[in-house]
């Protein structure tokens, strides 16, 4: 079985709540949950099993580091 993992680290200093740009995750059957892009926050999730999107950002600048890892499930611990 193949997998994909996503890692995002937020790097924007001085973010205000009005800047928006949250990561929205859909953990069915539960309501969507927004994760604020707070400086230093790291989010790790299975991008194959968790429907997600980034909401529009109103900030002039926004920085983050996003990485995707692909592989075979037998060689990577599950989340």
C-alpha positions in Angstrom: 0.0 0.0 0.0 1.3 3.4 -0.9 1.0 6.5 1.2 1.5 10.3 1.2 2.2 12.4 4.2 2.2 16.2 4.3 4.1 18.4 6.7 3.6 22.1 6.9 5.5 24.5 9.2 4.2 28.1 9.4 6.8 30.8 9.3 4.9 34.1 9.1 5.7 36.5 12.0 3.0 38.9 13.3 0.0 37.0 12.0 -3.4 38.5 13.0 -6.6 36.5 13.1 -8.1 38.7 10.4 -5.3 37.5 8.0 -7.2 34.2 7.7 -5.5 31.5 5.6 -6.3 28.6 7.9 -5.7 25.0 6.9 -9.2 23.4 6.8 -9.4 19.7 7.4 -12.5 17.5 6.9 -12.5 14.6 9.4 -15.8 12.9 8.3 -18.3 12.5 9.9 -17.2 15.4 12.1 -17.6 19.1 11.1 -14.6 20.8 9.4 -11.8 22.0 11.6 -9.6 25.1 10.9 -6.0 25.1 12.0 -4.5 28.6 12.3 -1.2 29.3 10.6 0.6 30.3 13.8 4.4 31.0 13.7 6.3 27.8 14.5 3.3 25.5 14.3 3.9 22.2 12.5 1.0 20.2 11.0 1.6 16.5 10.0 -1.2 14.5 8.3 -2.0 11.8 5.8 -2.9 13.7 2.6 -4.4 10.5 1.1 -6.8 10.0 4.0 -7.7 13.5 5.1 -9.5 15.8 2.8 -8.0 19.3 3.3 -7.7 22.8 1.7 -6.0 26.1 2.5 -8.5 28.9 3.0 -7.9 32.3 1.3 -5.3 34.5 3.0 -5.8 38.3 3.4 -2.2 38.8 4.6 0.2 40.8 2.4 2.9 38.1 3.0 2.6 34.5 4.1 5.4 32.0 4.6 5.4 28.3 5.2 7.5 25.3 4.5 5.5 22.4 3.0 6.8 18.9 2.3 5.2 15.8 0.9 6.5 12.3 1.6 5.6 9.4 -0.6 6.4 5.7 0.0 5.2 2.2 0.8 3.1 1.8 4.0 5.2 -1.2 5.1 8.2 1.1 5.6 6.6 4.0 7.3 4.8 4.2 10.7 1.1 5.0 10.4 -0.4 8.2 11.8 
